[in-house]
Amino acid sequence: MADPSTYRPAPGAIPLSPGVYKFRDAHGRVIYVGKAKSLRPRLSSYFQDLAGLHPRTATMVTTAASVEWTVVATEVEALQLEYSWIKEFDPRFNVKYRDDKSYPELAVTLNEEYPRVQVMRGAHKKGVRYFGPYGHAWAIRETVDLLLRVFPVRTCSNGVFKRARQVGRPCLLGYIGKCAAPCVGRVSAEEHRALAEDFCDFMAGRTGNYLRRLETEMQEAAAGLEYEKAARLRDDIGALKRAMEKNAIVLADATDADLLAVAEDELEAAVQIFHVRGGRVRGQRGWVTDKVEDVDTAGLVEHALQQLYGGGTESVPREVLVPALPDPVEPVRDWLGGLRGAQVDLRVPQRGDKKDLMATVQRNAQQALALHKTKRASDLTTRSRALQEIAEALGLDSVPLRIECFDISHLQGEDVVASMVVFEDGLARKSEYRRFQIKGFEGQDDVRSMHEVVGRRFRRYLQEREQTGEWAVPEQAEGPEDDRQSGDGQHPEDGPRTEDGRPKRFAYPPQLLVVDGGQPQVAAARRALDELGIDDVALCGLAKRLEEVWLPGEDDPVVLPRSSEGLYLLQRVRDEAHRFAITYQRGKRSKRLTAGELDSVPGLGETRRQALLKHFGSLKKLRAATVDELCAVPGIGRRTAETVAAALSSRTPAAPAVNTATGEIIEDGADEPAPAAPEPETAPIQETP
């Protein structure tokens, strides 16, 4: 526990300007981000007597080891920078709203030649019109099914659409009148786009004019004795009215507003948001957060507004109604106005329909908080008990809040890889997952592989400690770099980034290191730690055969009861490491088995490979091409052409093709078809952290 007086800035060193400040821990990790209208009084408030601070604030300042700040010109800039840093650093003492689900939205792909209506989740795409979010995907499909009778826009995938164009026959929806069938030319692209735009106008709330127009057409058809057309229009009007009934009018005058309510207690808070468009509730969403910092309702509202609109995926309406205004409110109002491009009315409703609707949103927030507590109580208790059991069984001084587990995977000694998974507070931290290629030797040796991987992981830890001057790297720590890769399959940037404070990749040691295996693997990991001089990380191994826990230097294992929550947590950690390792190994093996002759040509990417194959039509013709002929391909320079020609000429040509029916060797002059895209090997789905 650090003493805040050891890193307190000198008197007068803190400016009086608005700005954003960061507290860092002893490892350089950002643990709290805040903003202030005036930095000096705000930061000085953290360095008073600990007894006068809120318990959470006292915990934060004693965990921190340094503080730094950035001066900005206005409070609006401070608000924007604070949001960016919270997203970038994910500080543990900041309020972070966890969306309780991924909300579906109704999307119309106006960026395509033939717009498509579909259900979408995730980030918004340019050129796509969104409506919602909705609580359930089935609610979207019910609404769309009613509207397709009047607006027969295509809903099929691109593959189905292309297939229908090839065979000249529409799908079932085209036959029953719920698709205009642009795939077979029943309507032109312009007519189909007009249908999609009418669909968007109706979903946006402009319903009155359209209904009146249909009613007029129905009356004219009846007057002209066109009873079938009048009946069809009557049914269309009924379908539209039923779709409108799905979203009852809650606010008059076609109001566009977002209503945000907060329910909280001492430890947690729940946020509920109703999206009202055209006077109707078009969507609802909710978040839950731990109150890890001392924050009131106004502060929770400000954080929720940052979370909702800061990512740029949610449009800002004309009105935003909240239970309490942020203090100060002007920067937040100006920030929202800048995002919308027009003035935004941010206020607390005082009377009328909007206050009544806010009460409904508030009740939803209270119910969401109660439901969250009911679900989490048993889960939180179980995880706490599991960590405590592990600490007692292994003789640890404290519960292991961060657990790392390593596993080795290969297929008969080929494509040897390793995985590192991270669990914090008993939950998987997938953004911290890493995977390695074994580089120190060839062949199958799990013990030696474990020694290499553990050594590389903690060598990186020491190197990043050295960047901050906290710890010198031992001379024997030099070795091959690891193949860093996160759990979502994205390669992070190379090297530690201590100066700008972005998350360092291996800078934080675990309290407990788990290896998949028994005594040999544990001994190898212990030897790797000893070589690097690391003696403050607990180590154990979990053997699959009898689920025994092995400690370094012990002849007998620690046997946890089969009903132990601690054993169950260790098994989950080990199984997750095994899943992550074998997924990586299968991917490497599949890539190796399906690699073509051009894949290993240095400097030749996928785009230029496809350009070469398309230009020459086959690998055989490509292999026979001269450097000048290769240069004729767009995007291929002389140096690249020489590299391709040298690479292909140095390889043995494939054996001649044989007609299996007659045994006849196919003529050398016959065209060899370009290789088709390989089918991916069946493997477990890689989850996104």
Secondary structure, 3 states (H helix, E strand, C coil): CCCHHHCCCCCCCCCCCCEEEEEECCCCCEEEEEEECCHHHHHHHHHCCHHHCCHHHHHHHHHCCEEEEEECCCHHHHHHHHHHHHHHHCCCCCCCCEECCCCCEEEECCCCCCCEEEEECCCCCCCCEEECCCCCHHHHHHHHHHHCCCCCCECCCHHHHHHHHHHCCCCHHHHCCCCCCHHHCCCCHHHHHHHHHHHHHHHCCCCHHHHHHHHHHHHHHHHCCCHHHHHHHHHHHHHHHHHHHCCCECCCCCCCEEEEEEEECCCEEEEEEEEEECCEEEEEEEEEEECCCCCCHHHHHHHHHHHHHCCCCCCCCCEEECCCCCCCCHHHHHHHHHHHCCCCEEECCCCHHHHHHHHHHHHHHHHHHHHHHHHHHHHHHHHHHHHHHHHHHHCCCCCCCEEEEEEEEEECCEEEEEEEEEEECCEECHHHCEEEECCCCCCCCHHHHHHHHHHHHHHHHHHHHHHCCCCCCCHHHCCCCCCCCCCCCCCCCCCCCCCCCCCCCCCCCCCEEEEECCHHHHHHHHHHHHHCCCCCCEEEEEECCCCEEECCCCCCCECCCCCCHHHHHHHHHHHHHHHHHHHHHHHHHHHHHCCCCCCCCCCCCHHHHHHHHHHHCCHHHHHHCCHHHHHCCCCCCHHHHHHHHHHHHCCCCCCCCECCCCCCECCCCCCCCCCCCCCCCCCCCCCCC
